[in-house]
Amino acid sequence: MAKTIEPVAATEHAATTTTSVGPYDDYAGKTMGIVALVLAFFTQIPALILGIIAWVWSKNAGVSNVPAKVAVAVSSGLIVLGLLVAIGWIILVASAIDGFGPLQGFQDWDMGGPGRLRS
């Protein structure tokens, strides 16, 4: 009396079942995308790095991560604006210093010292 064991085949239901992400499900990079979005307004470079990482993780999971995309856009834009402001300040300070000329107030000191300024 030998029993015969028949192999079990996968059902069609198991082969066609797909996993979908609902609005309240966690997916890879969701929390990091939100953290990157908050940090984008305070520290742009770490927010840019976290946003890119969260975007890639979500892309690999097959999910669209809107907070990560917005964090990358906001932090990139603020980095560009910060660079433009820094360059503007450098140009402003350089032109203000150039407007003083070759230190005009100190020319008289070379001509005879501070006593000469009293007359």
C-alpha positions as CSV (number, residue, x, y, z in Angstrom):
1,M,0.0,0.0,0.0
2,A,2.0,2.8,-1.2
3,K,0.5,6.3,-1.3
4,T,1.1,8.4,-4.4
5,I,1.8,12.0,-3.8
6,E,0.6,14.4,-6.4
7,P,2.4,17.8,-6.9
8,V,0.3,20.8,-6.1
9,A,0.2,23.4,-8.8
10,A,-0.2,27.1,-8.2
11,T,-3.6,28.4,-8.7
12,E,-4.4,31.2,-11.1
13,H,-5.5,33.4,-8.3
14,A,-2.0,33.3,-6.7
15,A,-0.4,34.1,-10.1
16,T,-2.5,37.2,-10.8
17,T,-2.6,38.7,-7.3
18,T,-1.0,42.1,-7.2
19,T,-0.2,44.1,-4.2
20,S,-1.3,47.7,-4.3
21,V,-0.4,50.5,-1.9
22,G,-3.4,52.1,-0.3
23,P,-3.4,55.7,1.0
24,Y,-2.5,54.5,4.6
25,D,0.0,51.8,3.7
26,D,3.7,52.4,4.3
27,Y,6.1,52.0,1.5
28,A,9.8,52.4,1.1
29,G,10.9,56.0,1.4
30,K,7.6,57.4,2.6
31,T,8.7,58.7,5.9
32,M,12.1,59.8,4.6
33,G,10.4,61.8,1.9
34,I,8.3,63.6,4.5
35,V,11.4,64.3,6.6
36,A,13.2,65.6,3.6
37,L,10.4,67.9,2.7
38,V,10.4,69.4,6.2
39,L,14.2,69.7,6.2
40,A,14.1,71.4,2.8
41,F,13.1,74.7,4.4
42,F,15.9,74.6,7.0
43,T,18.9,72.7,5.7
44,Q,18.9,72.3,1.9
45,I,21.8,70.0,1.2
46,P,20.8,67.2,3.7
47,A,17.2,67.5,2.5
48,L,18.3,67.1,-1.1
49,I,20.3,64.0,-0.3
50,L,17.4,62.5,1.8
51,G,14.9,63.4,-0.9
52,I,16.9,61.7,-3.6
53,I,17.4,58.6,-1.5
54,A,13.6,58.4,-0.7
55,W,12.7,59.0,-4.4
56,V,15.0,56.1,-5.5
57,W,13.7,53.8,-2.8
58,S,10.1,54.5,-3.7
59,K,10.9,54.1,-7.4
60,N,12.4,50.7,-6.7
61,A,9.3,49.7,-4.8
62,G,7.1,50.9,-7.7
63,V,5.4,53.7,-5.9
64,S,5.3,57.4,-6.6
65,N,6.6,59.4,-3.7
66,V,5.4,63.0,-4.1
67,P,6.9,64.4,-0.8
68,A,10.3,63.2,-1.9
69,K,9.9,64.8,-5.3
70,V,8.8,68.1,-3.8
71,A,11.6,68.0,-1.3
72,V,14.2,67.6,-4.1
73,A,12.6,70.5,-6.1
74,V,12.3,72.8,-3.1
75,S,15.8,72.1,-1.7
76,S,17.4,72.5,-5.2
77,G,15.5,75.7,-5.8
78,L,16.6,77.1,-2.4
79,I,20.2,76.1,-3.0
80,V,20.2,78.0,-6.3
81,L,18.6,81.0,-4.7
82,G,21.1,80.9,-1.9
83,L,24.0,80.8,-4.3
84,L,22.5,83.8,-6.2
85,V,22.1,85.8,-3.0
86,A,25.7,85.0,-2.0
87,I,27.1,86.0,-5.3
88,G,25.0,89.2,-5.2
89,W,26.3,90.1,-1.7
90,I,29.9,89.5,-2.9
91,I,29.4,91.8,-5.9
92,L,27.8,94.4,-3.6
93,V,30.6,94.4,-1.1
94,A,33.2,94.4,-3.8
95,S,31.7,97.4,-5.5
96,A,31.2,99.2,-2.1
97,I,34.9,98.7,-1.3
98,D,35.9,99.8,-4.7
99,G,33.9,103.0,-4.3
100,F,36.1,104.0,-1.3
101,G,39.1,104.2,-3.7
102,P,42.7,103.6,-2.4
103,L,41.8,104.4,1.2
104,Q,41.5,108.1,0.7
105,G,41.3,109.0,4.4
106,F,44.7,107.5,5.1
107,Q,46.6,109.5,2.4
108,D,47.2,112.4,4.7
109,W,48.8,110.2,7.3
110,D,51.6,109.5,4.8
111,M,52.1,113.3,4.2
112,G,53.1,114.3,7.7
113,G,51.1,112.5,10.2
114,P,47.9,113.4,12.1
115,G,49.2,116.9,13.0
116,R,48.8,118.0,9.4
117,L,45.1,117.1,9.5
118,R,44.4,119.8,12.2
119,S,45.3,122.7,10.0
